[in-house]
Amino acid sequence: MNLLIVTLAVYLLNIPFGYWRANVKKFSWQWILAVHIPVPFVIALRFIGHLGFQLYTYPALVGAFFLGQYTGSYLLKKMKKFCPATSCLIMDLYRYWK
């Protein structure tokens, strides 16, 4: 049960970072930050969820990490159709629903 909750949290955490990553130049400092800033939070979630670093947790958490990044980039592509998009998912959603 803990693995499922932590996996969902990792997925949701990475959506805004994937959104940011998709709107900057590939391999720029912002791109590198968008990929690496969530990592300490994922490690913290592992400890909070009492998962440790067992081998069986890696496929789920790495998959959730990349799926969250992909979902964020997908949202950016969809958002650009409706309004001018920036690199901040929260502000773009606020402007869209306003």
Backbone bond lengths (Angstrom), bond angles and torsions (degrees), N, CA, C in turn:
res aa  C-N    CA-C-N  psi(-1)  N-CA   C-N-CA  omega(-1)  CA-C   N-CA-C  phi
1 M - - - 1.459 - - 1.533 111.52 -
2 N 1.342 116.47 -41.64 1.462 119.24 178.00 1.522 111.75 -60.96
3 L 1.323 117.13 -39.54 1.465 120.46 -179.77 1.523 110.47 -62.11
4 L 1.305 117.67 -40.88 1.460 121.31 179.82 1.528 111.02 -64.18
5 I 1.306 117.64 -44.00 1.465 121.70 -179.34 1.523 110.69 -66.59
6 V 1.316 117.52 -44.70 1.469 121.03 179.71 1.526 110.08 -66.33
7 T 1.311 117.65 -38.33 1.466 121.11 178.02 1.526 110.62 -62.29
8 L 1.312 117.36 -43.79 1.461 121.27 177.69 1.530 110.68 -63.83
9 A 1.330 116.84 -41.16 1.465 120.79 178.67 1.530 111.24 -63.92
10 V 1.318 117.49 -40.86 1.470 121.42 178.20 1.526 109.89 -64.02
11 Y 1.309 116.71 -42.31 1.466 120.98 178.47 1.534 110.58 -60.23
12 L 1.327 116.66 -50.48 1.467 121.03 -177.87 1.524 111.89 -65.92
13 L 1.315 117.12 -36.17 1.460 121.53 178.60 1.524 111.60 -63.04
14 N 1.303 117.79 -35.31 1.462 121.70 -174.48 1.517 114.41 -84.19
15 I 1.311 119.07 -13.16 1.470 120.31 -179.28 1.530 111.66 -60.94
16 P 1.340 119.97 -50.60 1.479 117.76 179.14 1.532 113.25 -64.17
17 F 1.327 116.43 -32.64 1.466 119.07 178.97 1.529 111.37 -71.52
18 G 1.318 117.95 -34.80 1.464 120.79 174.30 1.515 111.58 -67.05
19 Y 1.322 115.98 -36.01 1.465 121.69 176.65 1.525 109.42 -62.44
20 W 1.330 115.80 -45.91 1.463 121.08 178.85 1.528 110.42 -64.11
21 R 1.329 116.54 -46.00 1.465 121.88 -177.15 1.524 111.59 -59.70
22 A 1.322 116.42 -37.70 1.465 120.03 -176.40 1.523 112.72 -72.07
23 N 1.318 117.47 -14.63 1.455 120.30 -176.05 1.529 113.02 -104.58
24 V 1.323 117.94 9.90 1.463 120.98 178.63 1.530 109.34 -124.63
25 K 1.320 115.47 165.48 1.465 121.12 -179.22 1.531 110.09 -65.48
26 K 1.313 115.17 136.25 1.463 120.62 -178.51 1.527 110.69 -62.03
27 F 1.327 115.52 135.63 1.462 125.63 179.64 1.527 113.68 66.32
28 S 1.330 117.89 17.21 1.466 120.59 172.52 1.529 107.79 -81.67
29 W 1.343 116.50 174.88 1.468 119.81 179.65 1.520 110.81 -62.02
30 Q 1.321 117.02 -40.24 1.467 119.45 179.33 1.525 110.88 -64.78
31 W 1.301 117.13 -38.69 1.461 121.16 179.01 1.529 110.09 -63.82
32 I 1.327 116.24 -45.34 1.467 121.00 179.18 1.525 110.44 -62.56
33 L 1.328 116.82 -41.96 1.465 120.16 178.19 1.527 111.61 -64.47
34 A 1.327 116.96 -40.97 1.471 120.33 -179.70 1.525 111.53 -62.98
35 V 1.304 117.13 -29.45 1.466 120.68 178.97 1.524 111.16 -83.31
36 H 1.334 117.86 -36.20 1.461 120.58 -170.54 1.532 116.23 -99.12
37 I 1.308 119.10 -21.16 1.471 119.74 179.02 1.530 112.23 -60.38
38 P 1.327 120.64 -38.55 1.468 118.89 -179.40 1.531 114.57 -68.24
39 V 1.321 118.62 -17.94 1.466 121.33 -174.07 1.530 113.14 -58.15
40 P 1.344 120.59 -48.34 1.475 118.53 178.19 1.533 112.91 -61.35
41 F 1.325 116.38 -32.71 1.463 119.81 177.86 1.527 111.21 -68.41
42 V 1.324 116.29 -37.38 1.468 120.40 176.70 1.528 110.12 -64.76
43 I 1.324 116.12 -41.81 1.469 119.59 177.41 1.524 110.35 -62.70
44 A 1.345 116.39 -42.96 1.466 120.00 177.53 1.528 111.14 -61.66
45 L 1.321 117.13 -40.55 1.468 120.32 178.07 1.528 111.43 -63.76
46 R 1.316 117.00 -34.81 1.469 120.41 176.83 1.528 110.26 -61.78
47 F 1.330 115.85 -43.66 1.465 119.68 179.34 1.525 111.51 -69.55
48 I 1.318 117.17 -43.55 1.465 120.78 179.70 1.524 110.67 -61.76
49 G 1.337 116.29 -39.03 1.459 121.13 179.56 1.517 113.84 -82.09
50 H 1.341 117.58 2.34 1.469 122.67 -179.94 1.529 112.33 57.09
51 L 1.340 115.66 37.83 1.464 119.42 179.31 1.520 111.82 -90.40
52 G 1.320 116.66 -28.84 1.449 118.51 -175.07 1.517 110.09 66.54
53 F 1.308 115.79 -149.40 1.461 120.02 -179.21 1.530 110.27 -124.96
54 Q 1.318 114.77 46.55 1.456 120.50 177.95 1.531 109.60 -68.02
55 L 1.303 116.40 144.82 1.460 122.01 -176.31 1.529 112.69 -60.09
56 Y 1.323 118.35 -35.39 1.458 120.57 -176.83 1.534 112.93 -68.82
57 T 1.341 118.38 -15.37 1.463 120.40 -179.45 1.533 112.74 -83.10
58 Y 1.311 117.31 -21.55 1.456 120.20 -174.23 1.528 114.40 -62.80
59 P 1.319 120.82 -47.04 1.471 118.26 -179.19 1.525 112.68 -58.78
60 A 1.325 117.28 -42.30 1.461 120.17 -178.39 1.526 111.22 -66.68
61 L 1.323 117.43 -46.14 1.460 120.06 -174.98 1.525 112.46 -75.37
62 V 1.314 117.36 -38.55 1.474 119.45 176.54 1.528 109.71 -66.91
63 G 1.313 116.66 -40.52 1.464 120.38 176.64 1.522 111.69 -61.91
64 A 1.323 117.32 -43.28 1.463 121.27 178.41 1.528 110.67 -64.88
65 F 1.318 116.80 -37.69 1.469 121.50 178.48 1.531 109.96 -59.42
66 F 1.322 116.26 -53.10 1.460 119.86 -176.91 1.527 112.56 -72.06
67 L 1.312 117.60 -33.85 1.458 120.20 177.15 1.529 110.36 -66.62
68 G 1.328 117.64 -38.46 1.459 121.02 175.91 1.518 111.50 -64.06
69 Q 1.326 116.85 -41.86 1.469 120.90 177.20 1.534 110.14 -63.04
70 Y 1.316 116.34 -42.46 1.467 120.41 179.31 1.526 111.06 -65.31
71 T 1.318 116.82 -43.37 1.459 120.98 -179.95 1.524 110.51 -61.15
72 G 1.321 117.15 -40.77 1.461 120.96 177.15 1.514 112.32 -61.53
73 S 1.323 117.28 -42.86 1.464 119.80 179.21 1.527 110.79 -68.80
74 Y 1.318 116.92 -34.08 1.465 121.39 176.35 1.531 110.36 -64.81
75 L 1.324 116.52 -42.48 1.466 120.65 178.15 1.522 111.41 -62.23
76 L 1.327 117.23 -38.12 1.464 120.10 177.99 1.526 110.45 -61.94
77 K 1.309 117.02 -44.57 1.471 120.16 179.33 1.523 111.08 -61.22
78 K 1.317 116.97 -42.19 1.462 121.08 179.33 1.531 111.29 -69.66
79 M 1.333 117.20 -38.38 1.461 121.57 -177.56 1.523 110.98 -67.39
80 K 1.329 117.36 -34.12 1.462 120.85 -179.18 1.524 111.81 -63.45
81 K 1.320 117.64 -22.10 1.465 120.73 178.31 1.526 111.83 -72.24
82 F 1.335 117.28 -26.43 1.454 120.66 -173.36 1.523 113.89 -102.62
83 C 1.315 118.13 -30.94 1.457 120.98 -178.17 1.525 108.50 -158.46
84 P 1.333 117.08 161.80 1.461 118.45 176.99 1.533 109.94 -64.18
85 A 1.307 116.25 126.71 1.459 121.04 -175.13 1.521 110.97 -99.15
86 T 1.331 114.65 142.93 1.457 121.47 173.23 1.524 106.95 -107.22
87 S 1.320 116.92 -162.20 1.462 120.05 178.98 1.521 112.77 -94.56
88 C 1.324 117.80 2.76 1.464 121.30 -176.92 1.525 110.38 -111.94
89 L 1.309 116.29 110.33 1.463 121.77 -178.31 1.521 111.78 -59.99
90 I 1.321 117.58 -43.40 1.458 121.80 -176.40 1.529 110.81 -61.97
91 M 1.321 116.98 -47.04 1.472 120.11 -179.93 1.522 111.51 -67.48
92 D 1.319 117.53 -37.00 1.463 119.75 178.41 1.522 111.01 -66.47
93 L 1.320 117.54 -40.20 1.470 119.92 176.79 1.526 110.94 -65.56
94 Y 1.322 116.57 -40.00 1.457 120.20 177.63 1.530 110.72 -61.02
95 R 1.336 116.50 -46.55 1.468 120.19 179.26 1.519 112.35 -64.96
96 Y 1.329 116.70 -36.18 1.464 120.61 -179.53 1.530 111.39 -68.30
97 W 1.323 118.11 -41.42 1.460 121.48 -176.77 1.513 113.15 -86.12
98 K 1.316 117.81 -8.18 1.470 122.10 -178.45 1.489 112.12 -71.36
